[in-house]
Amino acid sequence: VVPCVLTDKLAAGIEFAQKRDKTPTLDGVETVVETKTSQYLGGFAWGDLTPRIRLFGRLDQFDPATDVDDDGFINLIAGIAHTHIKGVREIADLEYTKYEEPKGAGYDADVTVSARLEVSL
């Protein structure tokens, strides 16, 4: 499912996916088939402030096994892009990832800041 809005200066949308997998495992002598459900929810947006400056963002939440607690993660990316001339732009962004954790585990979130120059031919 991907409903979205798209104009010349703005785009935004959400995504949802759910998947069920049957996984056979050997329990002693007998084969047991378990069903595991994974779930994804995400959203994105970008908007042009000027003809040369664009803000963008994306949020993703993933749970690989909905029956199991503390196994998913959330990822957020936000940034700004500036186009100098056609095919040349600089981008600065921030990425934040937080993993669900068992109680008391004390995992830290991952934070990445990046800046780059892109040249397209």
N, C-alpha and C positions, 0 to 999 in steps of 0.2 A: 504494500500500500504506500503510495507516494503522492499525496496531494501537495500541490505547490502553486505559487503565484509567480508570474514572470512578466516583468515590464522592461522597458529600455533601461531604466535606472535602478531597478530593484528586483531581487529574487528571494523567495523564502519558501521553505517546504518542510514537511515532516515525513519520516519513514518509520515503518513498523514491520517487523518480520518475526514469525514464530515457527520453529521447526521441531518436529518430533522424530527421534531416532530410536529404533529398536536395537538394543545391544545384547547379544547373547554372551553369557559368562558361564563358566563351569563351576558349579557349586558341589564339590565332592565328585560324585559320579553323574549327577544330573545337570543338564543344561538349563539355565534359567534365563529368560528373556526379559530385560528391563527396558522400559520406555523412558527416555530422557528428553525433556523439553528445554530448548534454548530460546531466548527471547532477545530481540534487539529493538531499541527505540532511539531515534535520532532526529535531529533537526539542523537546518542550515539557513543562512541568510547572507546576502551581500547587498550593499547599496552604494551608489555613486554619489559622493558628496559634491564633486566637480567632475568635469570631463576627464581629469587626470588622477583623481584620488578616489579610491574605493575602500570601504570598510567591509570586513567579512568575519563570519563566525560559524562554528559548527559545534554541536554537542552530541555525543554518542553515549548511550548506556547499553551495556551488554551483560547478560546473565547466561552463562553457558549451561547451567542446570537449575531450572526454577525450583526444583524440590530441595536443593541444597542451599543452605545459607552461606553467606560470606565468600562467594566465589566469583563475583562479577567485577566490573570496573566502570568508571565514568571518565570520559575524555572530553576536554573542552579546548578548542583552538579559536583564537581571535587575533585579528591583526589589521594592518593597513597596507595598501599597495599604492605606489605612485608611478605613473607612466611618464617617462621623459619624452620619448618619441616612439613611434610605432615599432614594436619589437624589443624595446628596452624598458624595463621597469625594476624598481627596487621594492622589496617586501620586508616588512618587519612583523613578526608574530610571536605570540605566547601560547604555549601548549601546557595544559595542566591535566595530569592523569591521577586519579585516586582509585586505588584498589580496595574492594571490600575486604575485611579482615576478620579473622576469628577474634572474639573478645579478648582484649589484653595483649594482642600481638604487637600493636604499636607501629604498624607500617607507616612510612612517610609517603606523601604524595610526590610524584615526579613533576618537576617544572622545567620547561625548556624555553629559552628565549632565543630567537634566531633572526638574523638579518641577512638578506641575500640580494644579489643583482642577477636578474634573468635577462638573457639575450636570446631572442628567437630569430631564426633566419628564414 
